[in-house]
Each structure stands twice: as C-alpha cells, then as structure tokens.
C-alpha cells in the first residue's frame, strides 16, 4: 500500500515574454504543459499573444520527499493550432531541477527562465515567468478521508472545473499531435499506462474497482489525492520517465558517485582494535572499582578511558601498520581500586591486572568495505591471580576507507586531538543587502538656538551600520528652514554583505554634520527583508519612524527601499582564481555539469619549520583544499617529512572555468597550553578547464613559499585529480554562457565597490570559519583566498609587466618577419609571398577560407605538443628569483605599513594603494593576450577544440558565402537597431573571457 508524503509542489505559471511568432501571422496562441514526477498539467490557451499572462496555479503531488531534489520539472510551451486542425508547434521549454525548489513564503519570488531550444536548429526566444514552491501538509487520516468522500460526492462541481475536466480529457487527443513535434515518444508511452489504472495488478483488483467507481463520481484526470492503485502506477511511470528524459544528466553522475571512494589514492593498511567492554568475575565484591584497558604493540602503549564496571568503553584504535615495530598485540584490563588501610586517613589507589589476551598480527583478519563490520567477541583474559575475567573486542586489518577510521584514535595524527582530525567546512551563504536611501520628512533638527538655525544651513547624511560594516551617503544641504519643514532627498544605494544566518538588525542613522548633532535612528529587521532574483520586480519602499533622544521620541521619518539581492554572486576570493560563480538565490541554481574528485596522496622532502624539544627540526603538516563553498582539511600527520594522507574528496562542478586551490600548512594549534600560529608551507592551483574529462592526473607539484629571506622550496605535494562529466555537450554549452549571473551585467557595480565588498566577504568567511570546531584559523583562510592580492608589490608589478612584454613580443616577431620578407633576406620566402599576393588579388574570396584552414591545420599540429600535466604556479613568471630583499620586505609588510615615521607611513601607504591598482590593471591587460595565446597552444583543450571545429566550419562556410556579402552583412549587423540588441555579452565575448590566463600561476 503506497503512502503519500503530504508534500505538494505548487507551480504558478505567471506569464511569458517575447515569444517567437509561429502562426504565420506574426503572433502565437500559447499554452504551457507542465510535467513533474509522472504527472502532467496544462494551462489555458492565450489566443494571439506573444506576451501571454496565464496566472494559473498548478499542483503536483510529491511521492518521495527524499528524491525530490533529483526530480526534474519540465515546462513546455506550444502554439495551439487545434482550431486549424494542424499539429501544435513548439515554442520553447524550461527544465528546472528539484534541488532549487523552496518552501512556501508569504511572497514567493517570480523568476524568469530563458526558453531553451529542443535542438540546435530550433528557432526559440523569450522568457517564462514562474513561481515554484512546495507546501508540507499532514497526510489526512483514513477516517477523515472517508468522512470527506460523501461530502465531495454530494457537492456539485463548479462550471470552471467542468471546463478544466474537458480540457484534461482532450489532452490524450492532443498528445499524439504534440509529441511528434516534441520528439518525446518515451514520455508519451509512459503516460499511456497511467490512464489504464484498473489493470495495475490482479491482487489489487478490488481496490481498483473502488478507485474506478470513485472516478465515475468525481472524474478529474489528475486528482490531488489519487487512489492507491493510481499512486503506485504513477511511481512506475515516474521511474520510466526519469530514465528516458534525464538519463544523460543524472545517471553518469550517479555512476561517478558510486565509484570507489578511494580509487585515486593508495589504500593504507591500519590495525583496528575496537574495545567494547569487560566482564569481571568478582564484580560483586567491589562494584565501585573502575576499569580501563591497555593496548601494547612494541613501543606503542595506549590506554582507554576509565569507566565503572557497568559501563562500556566502545573505543576504536587505528595503528598505522607501517609504523608498527612488533608482530603481536597485547590487550590487558586493569582495575583501579581505592583501599583504605588502618591508621591512614586517605585511601590508597591501587591498580590490579585482571588479565591479558595476545593476538598474532599475522593471523588478524582483513576487512575491506563494503564488507560488514567485524562483530566484537568475548575473549578470556589470562591471569593467575584473578581468573574468569573476559573482555569484548574486535581486531582486524583495514584501510582508511573503513567506517570506523574517522572517529578512531589514530596513531599517525596524535590520537583524539580535535585540532588534528580531518574535517569538512562550508562557507556561509552570502547575499548582497541593498539599502536605497530615498528621502526624509518631518526631521526635528537638534536643540540649538533659533539664531544659529537661521544663520547656518544644516548638512545631513545617512549612515547605515550592519555588523562590522558602515557606509554613508553623501551630504545634502537642507537650507535655512525651521526644524520640521526640511525634506532632504538622496536616492543613493548602500550595499552590504550579509551571511546566513543573518544578523538580526541593521541600524540606520541620520546625522547633522554642520551642527554635530544626532538627529534620529531606526532599526531594520534583516531576516524579514524581501528577496529578489532579478531587476524586473522592484522591491517595495517603506517609511520608518526615526527615534531621537529621550526628549525627542519622534525625530521624523525616513523613506527606504531594502532588499536582499539573490541575483548576484558574492565574490569572496580573488577574481582570477574564483571557484564558484553561482547566484545566491536558490531559485537560480542550475544542476551540476560534472564531478571533481581530488585524491591528496602525500608530500615528500618537506623542510622542518620548527624545533621540537629544543633539539631537532620537525613539521606537523596538513592539507586544506577549497573549491566553491566547500573546504576540506586532512588529518595532521605528526613529525614526518614524508607524510602520507591518502584522503579523497569530491565536489560538484557547476562551471568548468574555475580553479581548485590546495594549500599545505604546519599545525601549531594542537600544542596546548601554548598554541602557535599555523605556518604556510606552500600552495598549488589547478584550473579545471585545462583538464581532460574522465582522465586521472597524478602528479607531484613543487611547494614554494615567500619568506623574508626570499622564495624557498619547501617540498613537493602529490595529488590525483579527475574531472568527470555527465555530458560533453553541457560543458561545451557552458563556454557560451556568461561567466557571472545576469544581474552583474544588467545592474553592474563599480570596480571600487566590488573590491570593497569582496574584502568584506573575505572577512566574513574568515570569521565564520574561525568559529568552527576545530577552527579553520585566520592565517589559513586568508592564504587560501589570496586576501593580500590588492596590496602593492614591486615583484607582482614586474611580473605583470613582463607578461605584457611577452605578449607584445609576438607582434614584434611578426613585424621582424615581415621586414625580412620586404628586404629579401630569404629569397624563396619573398617569392612565395609575391605569388600569394597575386593569388589573393585575383581570388579575394579565398582569403578567409585559407586563413581559417591554416589556423585549423596549425592547431592540429600543435595538439601533440600541448601540456599534458596541469600547470602550477610558476616561480619564473612570478619573478621570485630576481626580487631584492628590500622589495620582498615591502611585499611582506602589513597594510597599513609599520614604519616608525608617521609621515613616511602615510605617504608610503598612499603610494602602495595607487600601485596596487596599477598592478591590477597591468594584470588584466596581460590576461587578455594570454587568453588568446592559450587558445592557440591547447592550454584549455575543450576551448581550443571548439575553436578548431569553428575554424573548420568557417572555412567551409566562407568558401560558399561571397566575401562582399560577408562584409555587407557584418556592417549591417554592427549598425543594427537597438531593438535587435540585448543587454548580455555576446557569444564570442563569453568564450574569450573563459579562456585561461597565467593569472592563476602568479604567486
């Protein structure tokens, strides 16, 4: 018997904009067909309207809440040609993953989705406005359902519902016409069995007849609470539909996730000992005695926690098998008792051995997941003094993939120290909080004398304070008026960074600068602020009363417009090494296009960074990897210069043109009670666009760090990386989409404002991760996020300058080559160029095909010479070898500077701030040339492959299209009317901006 989850998915089909005319008369009669979880709904047809407004609410049952995130909601728009007897034509579709569904709110946001094509040659345009949310309802009891049935049968159906029933009954007649146009035969076949509900199974025949009889009384095609037989059948339809429609998107990723969790690393053997409890033969003689177990393997001696006789230890110990210096394991149980002797006031604590059991390590069984855990057994302790004692434990040989490893006492990481354990962290979800200060009214300006008020013109500004952020508006002069008649206007936006969970209140204050007085303030409740996803819906503005001092409880009112911007992506890392470009709003999220798997294998030849026991050098290293909002931290391997972690982690990939950052650090926080700061050992970056899909890259990367004495190689890090993708077409399509969400282009922010907000977001992320347990400390987060890239550095400026020179050197080389041809330095080349010039003049239509064919052939030749190993940060182009100590000291100096002279410090900081902007500009200029260079050297194989195919097709197209027609068409396209333009970047611009540069290799 199927059970309903009590959750309903509500889809409000609001409107559509700018649909493609398909009726031959410049219009279209559009209707929407919505499919979810084997259920189908349809809206009414809006006749001859390219901007139809339906405003219809459609309800769907969610049969399985846990699998709702993997479901796909599909909305298809058709042009209804039923009256003309022709087949309905396709106007576009929208696919929305279930992971973006949100819970019902008082005001759900209207989101516009661009209509997608059915094939490459489909002519589709326009947007579809939807509101999608779900409602959790308690499933009705059986008795309540029986009571409601008679009432439902007695109540006559309304006329609109009868019309809807007729439309639903006409659906099967229309589907044979719609489906051939949609080319979705598997879904049509899946819907046909759903209509034959009485033939589900022979054993459910009585229930089916009851369902059929109830359907006769109230025969809606899609009911909200379907009969049991229909519910079971709909589940079957759901499986068939999912396997046919979204197989290319979901199944390959599922296979990647089901892959072995440790196939990129070496399985390390560990000896696991699980000590559960002990049973004492003479427990009744001294029930207050405490017991503990002692494990001895050669020089390793470990004790469990001390417990009373009636309590369990339930502890697991993991010993690195390579570090063991013995072939036997001894487990003994000891009793701690307090004995009070005659003549002594304080009792004496004594320890008594209850026996020992020994294991030969060569005979210990091996366990490899997915085998079930080894069951603990009772073992009799050998003891001459107190026989009959038992201990329950389990001993096996496993690997780091064992379920018990994460919570076990680990011999290579110091045991159960929280600061040395492997952890996964998540960055807080960030939003932009926009406060628009419009106007103030009825201000009560201060308490000065009337003479001062008439002489001086008060200047006002508005100050907003949210957490540690403080922004002000410009000053506005009110004029020589009385206190209650001034209405200054600003119309300025103040943008803050807010992190979930939001801080409760924001304080907005109006201050009088000229009189130096406080006018009034108000508080805004941030969690209840309206959220918006685009610029189409303007948030509502409100008036807030200003509160003054005790003498002025009412100081006026202020007009504000406040909203949380969900259409932006809040940058919390350097722009050239960004790892996530998704919008903040969940409704705008897209399904992942691939899976990134990283195996952190180990490090070799690490240098000591601290002194242990005042005698010898040591290092206690761990690795931090960041991609998107997910941070991972490996366990700390203590006192080893060649540590082996062999830990594997996965990330969902939403954009291939992103960067994975991995840093190595020395742990100084676990030493109590005198913790030290964690020391940076090195950092590497891997750009995903340089990786081939479904290929494992296993390489060692050099770890180089800047120290006051210069750049120093600290060792090498060995990692394995694999980028798995569900569909090659989805990755190719990502190269034609904008890098950032739509709001960044429709309503962009200035470079200075973006820089301020980015560093504010970095501080928020650093503070939130520092509050975790164990904390991800400030020096680690700042090093991973490159928070100091905006500070002036002579070394970085020189590196950016030489990057520009390297790009311009190609132009100089071409100029020298042309000069050599002009001066007849190589006679055969000059003669060949003369022949080529004659051919171009006589056959101008061969210019473009020849150029693209040459580019196509040159790129094919260079394919074999492209880099097979992902690039790392390059010390040569980072210019770390030629940096002087003074320049390095300037780079490592904090901001603001710590120079002793105040005057020199002010000038020096001002110069560094200006120099930081100059070096950023140089880096951006250099990145443009490097992107073009990367396209021709196969640095991003997918992008170059796309360009190779384009060159080949372009050579064929330009062979057919006359050159004059191309020039004329290009001129018309360049001078086209603004009506035919759009506000988003062009396809070629998006493709070029996604090409990799050498920015991620600059240290």
C-alpha positions, 0 to 999 in steps of 0.5 A: 500500500503506497503512502503519500508524503503530504508534500505538494509542489505548487507551480504558478505559471505567471506569464511569458515574454517575447515569444517567437511568432509561429502562426504565420501571422506574426503572433502565437496562441500559447499554452504551457504543459507542465510535467513533474514526477509522472504527472502532467498539467496544462494551462489555458490557451492565450489566443494571439499573444506573444506576451501571454499572462496565464496566472494559473496555479498548478499542483503536483503531488510529491511521492518521495520527499527524499528524491525530490531534489533529483526530480526534474520539472519540465515546462513546455510551451506550444502554439495551439493550432487545434482550431486549424486542425494542424499539429501544435508547434513548439515554442520553447521549454524550461527544465528546472531541477528539484534541488532549487525548489523552496518552501512556501513564503508569504511572497514567493519570488517570480523568476524568469527562465530563458526558453531553451531550444529542443535542438540546435536548429530550433528557432526559440526566444523569450522568457517564462515567468514562474513561481515554484514552491512546495507546501508540507501538509499532514497526510489526512487520516483514513477516517477523515478521508472517508468522512470527506468522500460523501461530502465531495460526492454530494457537492456539485462541481463548479462550471470552471472545473467542468471546463478544466475536466474537458480540457484534461480529457482532450489532452490524450487527443492532443498528445499524439499531435504534440509529441511528434513535434516534441520528439518525446515518444518515451514520455508519451508511452509512459503516460499511456499506462497511467490512464489504464489504472484498473489493470495495475495488478490482479491482487489489487483488483478490488481496490481498483474497482473502488478507485474506478467507481470513485472516478465515475463520481468525481472524474478529474484526470489528475486528482490531488489525492489519487487512489492507491492503485493510481499512486503506485502506477504513477511511481512506475511511470515516474521511474520510466520517465526519469530514465528516458528524459534525464538519463544523460544528466543524472545517471553518469553522475550517479555512476561517478558517485558510486565509484570507489571512494578511494580509487585515486589514492593508495589504500593504507593498511591500519590495525583496528582494535575496537574495545567494547567492554569487560566482564569481571568475575568478582564484580560483586565484591567491589562494584565501585572499582573502575576499569580501563584497558591497555593496548601494547604493540612494541613501543606503542602503549595506549590506554582507554578511558576509565569507566565503572564496571557497568559501563562500556568503553566502545573505543576504536584504535587505528595503528598505522601498520607501517609504523608498527615495530612488533608482530603481536598485540597485547590487550590487558584490563586493569582495575583501579581500586581505592583501599583504605588501610588502618591508621591512614586517613586517605585511601590508597589507589591501587591498580590490579591486572585482571588479565591479558589476551595476545593476538598474532598480527599475522593471523588478524583478519582483513576487512575491506568495505563494503564488507560488514563490520567485524562483530566484537567477541568475548575473549578470556583474559589470562591471569593467575591471580584473578581468573574468569575475567573476559573482555569484548573486542574486535581486531582486524586489518583495514584501510582508511576507507573503513567506517570506523577510521574517522572517529578512531584514535589514530596513531599517525595524527596524535590520537583524539586531538580535535585540532588534528582530525580531518574535517569538512567546512562550508562557507556561509551563504552570502547575499548582497543587502541593498539599502536605497536611501530615498528621502526624509520628512518631518526631521526635528533638527537638534536643540540649538538656538533659533539664531544659529538655525537661521544663520547656518544651513544644516548638512545631513547624511545617512549612515547605515551600520550592519555588523562590522560594516558602515557606509554613508551617503553623501551630504545634502544641504537642507537650507535655512528652514525651521526644524520640521519643514526640511525634506532632504532627498538622496536616492543613493544605494548602500550595499552590504554583505550579509551571511546566513544566518543573518544578523538580526538588525541593521541600524540606520542613522541620520546625522547633522554634520554642520551642527554635530548633532544626532538627529534620529535612528531606526532599526531594520529587521534583516531576516524579514527583508524581501528577496529578489532574483532579478531587476524586473520586480522592484522591491517595495519602499517603506517609511520608518519612524526615526527615534531621537533622544529621550526628549525627542521620541519622534525625530521624523521619518525616513523613506527606504527601499531594502532588499536582499539581492539573490541575483548576484554572486558574492565574490569572496576570493580573488577574481582570477582564481574564483571557484564558484560563480553561482547566484545566491538565490536558490531559485537560480541554481542550475544542476551540476555539469560534472564531478571533481574528485581530488585524491591528496596522496602525500608530500615528500622532502618537506623542510622542518619549520620548527624545533621540537624539544629544543633539539631537532627540526620537525613539521606537523603538516596538513592539507586544506583544499577549497573549491566553491563553498566547500573546504576540506582539511586532512588529518595532521600527520605528526613529525614526518617529512614524508607524510602520507594522507591518502584522503579523497574528496569530491565536489560538484562542478557547476562551471568548468572555468574555475580553479581548485586551490590546495594549500599545505600548512604546519599545525601549531594549534594542537600544542596546548597550553601554548598554541602557535600560529599555523605556518604556510608551507606552500600552495598549488592551483589547478584550473579545471578547464585545462583538464581532460574529462574522465582522465586521472592526473597524478602528479607531484607539484613543487611547494614554494613559499615567500619568506623574508629571506626570499622564495624557498622550496619547501617540498613537493605535494602529490595529488590525483585529480579527475574531472568527470562529466555527465555530458560533453555537450553541457560543458561545451554549452557552458563556454557560451554562457556568461561567466557571472549571473545576469544581474552583474551585467544588467545592474553592474557595480563599480570596480571600487565597490566590488573590491570593497565588498569582496574584502568584506566577504573575505572577512566574513568567511574568515570569521565564520570559519574561525568559529568552527570546531576545530577552527579553520584559523585566520592565517589559513583562510586568508592564504587560501583566498589570496586576501593580500592580492590588492596590496602593492608589490614591486615583484607582482608589478614586474611580473605583470609587466613582463607578461605584457612584454611577452605578449607584445613580443609576438607582434614584434616577431611578426613585424621582424618577419615581415621586414625580412620578407620586404628586404629579401633576406630569404629569397624563396620566402619573398617569392612565395609571398609575391605569388600569394599576393597575386593569388589573393588579388585575383581570388579575394574570396579565398582569403578567409577560407585559407586563413581559417584552414591554416589556423585549423591545420596549425592547431592540429599540429600543435595538439601533440605538443600541448601540456599534458600535466596541469600547470602550477604556479610558476616561480619564473613568471612570478619573478621570485628569483630576481626580487631584492630583499628590500622589495620582498620586505615591502611585499611582506609588510602589513597594510597599513605599513609599520614604519616608525615615521608617521609621515613616511607611513602615510605617504608610503601607504598612499603610494602602495594603494595607487600601485596596487591598482596599477598592478591590477590593471597591468594584470588584466591587460596581460590576461587578455593576450594570454587568453588568446595565446592559450587558445592557440597552444591547447592550454584549455583543450575543450576551448581550443577544440571548439575553436578548431571545429569553428575554424573548420566550419568557417572555412567551409562556410566562407568558401560558399558565402561571397566575401562582399556579402560577408562584409555587407552583412557584418556592417549591417549587423554592427549598425543594427537597431537597438531593438535587435540588441540585448543587454548580455555579452555576446557569444564570442565575448563569453568564450574569450573571457573563459579562456585561461590566463597565467593569472592563476600561476602568479604567486 
